[in-house]
Amino acid sequence: MSQIKLIYELLSGLQQALLEMRLLLIKEREDIVNLNLRGLGERQTRIEKLFGRINGMNEQISTQIAALCDKNGVTGEKTLSALIAILPKTDREMFVRLQAGIHKISAEIGNALKVNQGILKDSLALTNQSMTLFTGMLKNSNTYGQAGRFVETVDRSRIINREI
């Protein structure tokens, strides 16, 4: 198998993994909104595994691109864009489309992550506000005053305050 074909197949695999990630993030958002904690936990595990796989694919692709760039005498950065510039026209068009697709999906994933993060931050802020409100309301001394406590008088005798 030629190195160009290998890189193309690796990039196609990366594109498929990114599409899977986008779908998982959409489902994660649904789990957050529906308060499906069990589904959210399971989905988070799948997302972490997929991120690991994508990271491994990125390293493998970078290595292959750098090797092919070296083989063809490319100087400077050894990136996909630099590789595309030296490819034959027929291969170049396929790689440009694939690169554009990967960039588009990556942007969508970034947006989905930001939306999910925003939903979680807002949920936590609302929960903290609710906890502060209910904690303040449920404190015994604030709600019932000094009822039932011993109070000292001028002559130092102790009586029970019967205010309610």
C-alpha positions as a printed Julia matrix, in Angstrom:
164×3 Matrix{Float64}:
   0.0    0.0    0.0
   1.34   3.4   -0.93
   2.02   5.9    1.81
  -0.44   8.38   0.27
  -3.22   5.79   0.38
  -2.32   4.91   3.98
  -2.51   8.55   5.06
  -5.84   8.95   3.25
  -7.27   5.89   5.01
  -5.99   7.11   8.39
  -7.56  10.54   7.8
 -10.83   8.9    6.74
 -10.77   6.85   9.95
 -10.16  10.04  11.92
 -13.11  11.69  10.2
 -15.35   8.75  11.16
 -14.14   8.89  14.78
 -14.88  12.62  14.87
 -18.39  12.02  13.52
 -18.9    9.47  16.3
 -17.63  12.0   18.85
 -20.06  14.63  17.58
 -22.94  12.2   17.98
 -21.82  11.25  21.5
 -21.67  14.91  22.51
 -25.19  15.5   21.24
 -26.41  12.52  23.25
 -24.43  13.78  26.26
 -26.33  17.08  26.01
 -29.61  15.17  26.03
 -28.48  13.25  29.12
 -27.59  16.51  30.89
 -30.9   18.16  30.05
 -32.91  15.05  31.01
 -30.87  14.55  34.23
 -29.94  11.04  33.11
 -26.95  10.6   35.41
 -26.47   6.92  34.62
 -26.47   7.59  30.88
 -24.21  10.58  31.39
 -21.66   8.48  33.26
 -21.68   5.76  30.61
 -21.43   8.3   27.81
 -18.53  10.06  29.55
 -16.62   6.77  29.65
 -17.21   6.26  25.92
 -16.14   9.84  25.16
 -12.9    9.44  27.11
 -12.07   6.2   25.25
 -12.85   7.83  21.92
 -10.66  10.85  22.76
  -7.82   8.41  23.5
  -8.36   6.67  20.18
  -8.47   9.98  18.3
  -5.26  11.1   20.01
  -3.53   7.88  18.91
  -4.79   8.36  15.37
  -3.5   11.95  15.32
  -0.04  10.79  16.36
   0.01   8.07  13.72
  -1.18  10.48  11.01
   1.4   13.11  12.0
   4.17  10.51  11.84
   3.09   9.32   8.39
   2.72  12.87   7.05
   6.16  13.85   8.37
   7.74  10.75   6.82
   6.15  11.41   3.42
   7.13  15.09   3.58
  10.72  14.11   4.37
  10.69  11.59   1.52
   9.57  14.33  -0.9
  11.99  16.97   0.38
   9.47  19.27   2.05
  11.18  21.83   4.25
   9.6   23.72   7.13
   6.48  22.44   8.85
   5.47  18.92   7.98
   1.69  19.33   8.0
  -1.18  18.02   5.94
  -1.37  21.35   4.1
   2.32  21.11   3.19
   1.76  17.54   2.0
  -1.29  18.51  -0.07
   0.79  21.14  -1.88
   3.14  18.48  -3.29
   0.55  15.81  -4.15
  -0.57  15.09  -7.69
  -3.72  17.01  -8.66
  -6.06  14.0   -8.46
  -4.89  13.12  -4.94
  -4.8   16.77  -3.9
  -8.52  17.28  -4.53
  -9.44  14.23  -2.42
  -7.21  15.38   0.44
  -8.52  18.96   0.31
 -12.12  17.69   0.61
 -11.13  15.36   3.45
  -9.23  18.14   5.24
 -12.21  20.51   4.92
 -14.55  17.83   6.29
 -12.3   17.18   9.27
 -12.02  20.91  10.01
 -15.81  21.31   9.83
 -16.5   18.38  12.15
 -13.78  19.55  14.55
 -15.41  22.98  14.76
 -18.8   21.35  15.41
 -17.26  19.26  18.19
 -15.69  22.37  19.73
 -19.07  24.12  19.68
 -20.83  21.08  21.17
 -18.26  20.94  23.97
 -18.77  24.65  24.71
 -22.56  24.26  24.78
 -22.37  21.21  27.07
 -19.9   23.01  29.33
 -22.2   26.05  29.48
 -25.21  23.91  30.38
 -23.24  22.2   33.15
 -21.91  25.51  34.51
 -25.39  27.03  34.55
 -26.81  23.92  36.22
 -24.16  24.05  38.92
 -24.73  27.78  39.47
 -28.48  27.21  39.83
 -27.87  24.32  42.22
 -25.54  26.48  44.33
 -28.13  29.27  44.45
 -30.83  26.8   45.5
 -28.57  25.33  48.18
 -27.77  28.78  49.53
 -31.45  29.7   49.61
 -32.58  26.5   51.31
 -29.67  26.47  53.73
 -30.59  29.99  54.82
 -34.24  29.08  55.18
 -33.63  25.91  57.12
 -31.22  27.26  59.71
 -32.96  26.87  63.05
 -31.82  30.17  64.53
 -32.95  32.22  61.52
 -36.31  30.53  61.13
 -37.45  30.17  64.74
 -35.46  32.9   66.45
 -34.49  32.14  70.05
 -37.47  29.91  70.86
 -36.73  27.29  73.48
 -33.35  28.71  74.47
 -32.32  29.73  77.94
 -32.02  33.48  78.37
 -30.23  35.28  81.18
 -32.04  38.11  83.01
 -30.75  40.94  85.12
 -30.73  38.94  88.34
 -28.9   36.09  86.58
 -31.71  33.57  86.88
 -32.34  31.45  83.81
 -35.72  31.27  82.16
 -36.99  29.73  78.96
 -37.92  32.17  76.24
 -41.37  31.14  75.0
 -41.49  33.26  71.89
 -42.37  31.4   68.74
